[in-house]
Amino acid sequence: MRRGTAPLPGRLSLRRQYVMPLSETDLLWLSGKLSQVDILRDLSADEVARLAQGIDKAEIPMGRPILRQGHRAEAFYLIRAGAVSVWAETPEGSERLAVLAEGESFGEVSILTGQACNAGAVADQDCVLFTIPPKALREVVRKNPALAERMSRAVAERSGARALGIDVAPLDRAGMLDRVRLFFK
């Protein structure tokens, strides 16, 4: 992993200036990709279509911070085009943890648990992101309560796997499940 300095200034917000309407091509792409995302894998075709109605598309310029470590995510992000670096501040400095590309997602654990992000994210190049706000997820889950349980388990497993290579203890997973369940109430 490369060490360096990640530009992560102040409060982050994807201002309306970045948001664009979804095209038919976007909706087609989303219908194929949403069911491939871990926490959304169990959605029916109708649920995917309903979720897509609440999604925004944002063009993010290269170098723009998207998430800030220690702050909550505003949305769950799915990369349509471009690349995003995930950075963590450590005692030794900034450390690049991953580079995410088209079809990959980030921010879901923070919005579903209400916890601060363990890392920040910066656009490595001009990006197109689909932003899935918490409200859109709640709308879909309200119509299918069993989905909340499946999503809770997927988030708990994913956050455990991402914890910088350290597995989360079963007790921590149980706490994570409780936090995600609260999101849907």
C-alpha positions in Angstrom: 0.0 0.0 0.0 1.2 3.4 -1.0 1.6 6.1 1.7 1.0 9.7 0.8 -1.2 12.7 1.6 -4.9 12.5 0.8 -6.7 15.9 0.4 -9.5 15.6 2.9 -10.5 19.2 3.9 -13.4 20.3 6.1 -17.1 19.2 5.9 -17.9 17.3 2.8 -21.1 17.5 0.9 -22.0 16.6 -2.7 -23.6 19.9 -3.6 -26.5 20.1 -5.9 -24.1 21.5 -8.6 -22.8 17.9 -9.1 -26.2 16.2 -9.4 -27.7 15.3 -12.8 -30.9 13.5 -13.9 -30.7 9.7 -14.7 -31.0 8.7 -18.3 -32.5 5.5 -19.7 -29.0 4.1 -20.1 -28.3 4.9 -16.4 -31.4 3.0 -15.3 -30.5 0.0 -17.4 -27.0 0.0 -16.0 -28.3 0.3 -12.5 -30.8 -2.5 -12.9 -27.9 -4.8 -13.7 -25.5 -3.6 -11.1 -27.7 -3.0 -8.0 -28.4 -6.7 -7.7 -24.6 -7.4 -7.8 -23.9 -5.2 -4.7 -23.5 -7.3 -1.5 -26.2 -5.6 0.6 -28.7 -5.4 -2.3 -28.2 -8.9 -3.7 -31.6 -10.1 -2.5 -33.7 -7.4 -4.1 -36.3 -8.4 -6.6 -36.5 -6.8 -10.0 -39.4 -4.6 -8.7 -37.4 -3.6 -5.6 -34.5 -2.6 -7.8 -36.7 -0.5 -10.0 -38.2 1.2 -6.9 -34.8 1.9 -5.5 -33.5 3.3 -8.8 -36.3 5.9 -8.6 -34.6 7.4 -5.5 -31.1 7.5 -6.8 -29.2 10.6 -8.0 -26.3 10.8 -10.4 -23.3 13.0 -9.6 -20.3 14.0 -11.7 -17.3 14.4 -9.3 -14.1 16.2 -10.5 -10.7 14.6 -10.0 -9.3 15.3 -6.6 -12.6 16.0 -4.9 -13.1 14.4 -1.6 -16.3 12.3 -1.4 -16.1 10.8 2.2 -14.2 12.0 5.1 -12.8 9.6 7.7 -14.4 10.2 11.1 -17.6 11.7 9.5 -20.8 9.9 8.5 -21.5 9.2 4.8 -24.4 11.2 3.3 -25.2 8.4 0.9 -24.2 5.0 -0.3 -22.2 5.4 -3.5 -22.0 3.2 -6.6 -19.3 4.1 -9.1 -20.6 4.4 -12.7 -17.3 5.7 -14.2 -13.9 6.7 -13.0 -11.9 5.6 -9.9 -12.0 6.4 -6.2 -9.2 6.0 -3.7 -10.0 5.0 -0.2 -7.6 6.5 2.4 -7.1 6.1 6.1 -5.3 8.4 8.5 -2.9 6.4 10.6 -0.2 7.4 13.2 2.3 7.1 10.3 0.3 9.3 8.0 -2.2 8.8 5.2 -2.5 5.3 3.8 -4.2 4.3 0.6 -6.3 1.2 1.4 -7.9 0.6 -2.0 -8.7 1.9 -5.4 -12.3 1.3 -6.4 -13.5 1.3 -10.0 -16.7 1.0 -12.1 -19.4 -1.1 -10.4 -17.9 -1.0 -6.9 -19.6 0.7 -4.0 -18.7 2.4 -0.8 -20.4 4.3 2.1 -23.1 1.8 2.8 -21.9 0.7 6.2 -21.8 4.3 7.5 -25.3 5.2 6.3 -26.9 1.9 7.5 -25.2 1.9 11.0 -25.0 5.6 11.6 -21.3 5.2 12.4 -18.5 7.4 11.1 -16.5 6.3 8.1 -13.4 4.3 9.0 -11.7 5.9 5.9 -12.0 8.7 3.5 -12.6 8.6 -0.3 -11.3 10.9 -3.0 -12.0 10.9 -6.7 -8.8 9.7 -8.5 -10.1 10.9 -11.8 -13.3 12.6 -13.0 -16.1 10.2 -11.7 -19.7 9.6 -12.3 -21.3 8.2 -9.1 -24.8 7.0 -8.3 -25.8 8.2 -4.9 -28.3 6.2 -3.0 -29.6 8.2 0.0 -30.8 6.5 3.2 -34.4 7.5 2.4 -34.4 5.4 -0.9 -33.2 2.3 1.0 -35.9 2.8 3.7 -38.6 3.1 1.1 -37.7 -0.3 -0.4 -37.3 -2.0 3.0 -40.6 -0.7 4.3 -42.4 -2.8 1.7 -40.2 -5.9 2.4 -39.3 -6.1 6.1 -37.4 -9.4 5.6 -35.0 -7.5 3.4 -33.9 -5.4 6.4 -32.6 -8.6 8.2 -30.8 -9.8 5.0 -29.2 -6.3 4.5 -28.2 -6.2 8.2 -26.4 -9.5 7.9 -24.6 -8.5 4.7 -23.4 -5.2 6.2 -22.2 -6.9 9.3 -20.2 -9.4 7.2 -18.9 -6.7 4.9 -17.7 -4.4 7.7 -16.0 -7.3 9.4 -14.2 -8.3 6.2 -13.1 -4.7 5.6 -11.8 -3.9 9.1 -8.3 -3.6 7.7 -7.9 -7.4 7.6 -9.0 -7.9 11.2 -12.1 -10.0 11.7 -14.9 -8.5 13.8 -15.7 -10.6 16.9 -19.2 -12.2 17.0 -20.3 -9.7 19.7 -19.3 -6.8 17.5 -21.3 -8.3 14.6 -24.4 -8.6 16.9 -24.0 -4.9 17.8 -23.7 -4.0 14.1 -26.9 -5.9 13.3 -28.7 -4.0 16.0 -27.5 -0.6 14.6 -28.6 -1.6 11.1 -32.0 -2.8 12.3 -32.5 0.6 13.9 -31.8 2.3 10.6 -34.9 0.6 9.1 -37.3 1.5 12.0 
